[in-house]
């Protein structure tokens, strides 16, 4: 079983949170509605469900923790 790199508890999952920002414009040009939308990622993190500490910011690292392969 995998262990949290912070608290060393046995874990079988990580809590994932990702934040995205969406922005855009909408306008009328020659009686036609035009929209333009963009999004950007502002952050991703994976937390231990036992100690609630962030243990990874990349999915590959999170997967290696859960596989017990992380030596971090």
CORMO-V996082 format. One record per pair of residues at least 24 apart in sequence whose C-alpha atoms are under 7 Angstrom apart, sorted by the first residue. I is the first residue (numbers start at 1). GAP is how many residues later the second one is. D is the distance in Angstrom with one decimal. If there is no record, write none. Layout:
# CORMO-V996082
i	gap	d
I	GAP	D
I	GAP	D
This chain:
# CORMO-V996082
i	gap	d
1	67	6.7
2	63	6.4
2	64	5.2
2	65	6.1
2	66	4.6
3	65	6.9
4	44	6.4
5	50	6.8
7	44	6.5
12	54	6.5
13	53	6.8
14	32	5.8
14	33	5.5
14	34	5.2
14	35	5.9
15	31	5.4
15	32	5.0
15	33	6.3
15	34	6.1
16	29	6.0
16	30	4.6
16	31	6.5
17	27	5.8
17	28	5.6
17	29	6.5
18	25	5.7
18	26	4.3
18	27	6.6
19	24	5.4
19	25	6.5
